[in-house]
Amino acid sequence: MELFYENLRTLKASTAANTSDLTSYETTKLKTTTVKVTPVQTTNDILDCTGVASGSTGGVYTIYIENQPVDVYCEMIGDEQWTVIQKRLDGTTDFYRNWQEYKDGFGDVNLEYWLGNENLHKILSTKNYKLRIDLEDWNGETRYAEYDSFVVGNENTNYMLTISGYNGDAGKCKI
């Protein structure tokens, strides 16, 4: 699935080198993209969506990153609570941004947004997380990819992305 490969390459580029995460090809072929994380082991922290009460519905919740409130979109899939780090719906939010904007995050958490490289690094550095990418094309065809391990380095490493342990139906991508 060429589109999936391109999307993952783009996610890596935006995380590591602040290039755009949506090409014109993806704009016309991909309806939605949702990228989210959940810890491998849960805790009682409110650092991610696992701190949201069990049985809650998906929506916008406030988490605390280094005691600072940050609104994120939480998605519930079965027993798992996922923190959405990137959401693309229809291309209304421009993802052609500079380094500082990718570092800080941008967009509307209710619509399309990027959580921010620095926030992502701070969340992922607290425990082991897995990554899930959900894709839907304009024909309603959906695919997903999960990685058992997902790490983003700090700014000194240009937010280097490390993933491993693929599972899904979107085709394995070698980043």
C-alpha positions in Angstrom: 0.0 0.0 0.0 2.0 2.9 -1.4 0.0 5.5 0.4 0.8 3.9 3.8 4.5 3.8 3.1 4.5 7.5 2.0 2.6 8.5 5.1 5.0 6.8 7.5 8.0 8.3 5.6 6.3 11.6 6.0 5.7 11.1 9.7 9.3 10.3 10.2 10.4 13.4 8.2 8.1 15.7 10.2 9.3 14.3 13.5 13.0 14.2 12.7 13.6 17.0 10.2 10.5 19.3 10.2 9.4 18.7 6.7 5.7 18.7 5.7 3.8 15.6 6.8 1.2 15.8 4.0 2.1 15.7 0.3 -0.2 16.8 -2.5 -0.6 13.1 -3.4 -1.8 12.3 0.1 -4.1 15.3 0.0 -6.0 13.9 -2.9 -5.9 10.2 -2.1 -6.2 10.0 1.7 -9.3 11.1 3.5 -8.2 10.7 7.1 -5.0 9.9 9.0 -4.9 9.4 12.7 -1.7 8.7 14.6 -1.8 7.8 18.2 0.1 6.2 21.1 -0.7 4.2 24.2 1.6 2.9 26.8 2.6 -0.8 26.9 2.0 -0.8 30.6 -0.5 1.6 32.2 -0.1 3.7 35.3 -2.3 6.1 37.1 -0.5 9.2 35.6 -2.5 11.7 33.7 0.4 12.1 31.2 -1.6 10.5 28.4 -5.2 9.2 27.8 -4.7 6.2 30.0 -5.4 8.6 32.9 -8.9 9.2 31.5 -11.5 7.3 33.5 -12.3 3.8 32.2 -15.5 3.6 30.2 -15.1 7.2 29.0 -15.9 8.1 25.4 -13.5 9.4 22.9 -13.0 13.2 22.8 -10.9 16.1 24.0 -9.3 15.7 27.5 -6.7 17.6 29.4 -3.5 15.8 30.2 -0.5 17.1 32.2 3.0 17.2 30.7 5.5 18.3 33.3 2.6 19.8 35.3 1.4 21.9 32.3 -2.1 21.3 31.0 -2.3 20.1 27.4 -5.6 19.3 25.5 -5.4 16.1 23.5 -7.9 14.0 21.6 -8.3 10.6 23.3 -9.6 7.7 21.3 -11.0 4.5 22.9 -10.5 1.2 21.1 -11.8 -1.7 23.2 -10.0 -1.6 26.5 -7.2 0.6 25.2 -7.1 4.4 25.5 -5.0 6.1 22.8 -3.5 9.6 22.9 -3.9 11.1 19.4 -0.7 12.8 18.4 -1.7 13.8 14.9 -5.0 14.0 13.3 -5.7 14.8 9.6 -9.3 14.9 8.3 -9.6 17.0 5.2 -6.5 19.1 4.8 -7.9 22.3 6.2 -4.9 22.7 8.5 -1.7 23.6 6.8 1.0 21.2 7.9 3.8 23.0 6.0 5.3 24.5 9.1 8.6 25.6 10.5 10.8 23.9 13.1 9.4 25.9 16.1 5.8 25.1 15.2 6.5 21.4 14.9 8.3 21.6 18.2 5.4 23.3 20.0 2.5 21.7 18.1 -0.3 23.4 16.2 -3.8 23.1 14.9 -7.2 22.5 16.6 -7.4 19.4 18.8 -11.1 19.1 17.8 -10.2 19.0 14.1 -6.7 18.6 12.7 -3.5 19.0 14.7 0.0 17.9 15.6 0.7 17.5 19.4 4.2 18.8 19.1 7.6 17.1 19.0 8.6 18.4 22.5 5.4 17.2 24.1 5.6 13.9 22.2 9.2 13.4 23.4 8.2 14.2 27.0 5.3 11.7 27.0 7.3 8.9 25.3 10.3 9.3 27.6 8.2 8.3 30.7 7.4 4.6 29.8 7.2 2.2 26.8 4.6 3.2 24.2 3.2 1.6 21.1 2.2 3.5 18.0 -1.0 3.0 15.9 -1.6 4.7 12.5 -5.1 4.5 11.1 -5.7 5.4 7.5 -8.8 5.9 5.4 -9.0 6.7 1.7 -11.8 8.5 -0.1 -13.5 5.2 -1.0 -13.9 4.3 2.7 -11.1 1.7 2.7 -9.3 1.6 6.0 -5.9 0.2 7.0 -3.9 0.3 10.2 -0.4 -0.3 11.4 0.8 -0.8 15.0 4.3 -0.8 16.2 5.1 -2.3 19.6 7.8 0.2 20.4 7.8 3.9 19.6 10.4 6.4 20.8 11.1 10.0 19.8 14.4 11.5 20.9 14.9 15.1 22.3 15.6 18.2 20.3 19.3 17.5 20.4 18.7 14.4 18.3 16.3 16.3 16.0 13.5 14.3 17.6 14.9 11.1 16.1 12.2 8.5 15.5 12.7 4.8 16.5 10.0 2.2 15.9 9.9 -1.6 15.8 7.5 -4.5 16.1 5.0 -4.0 13.2 1.5 -5.5 13.1 -1.4 -4.5 10.9 -2.9 -4.7 7.5 -1.4 -1.6 5.9 1.8 -3.3 4.7 5.1 -3.3 6.5 7.0 -0.1 6.0 10.8 0.1 6.4 11.6 3.5 7.7 
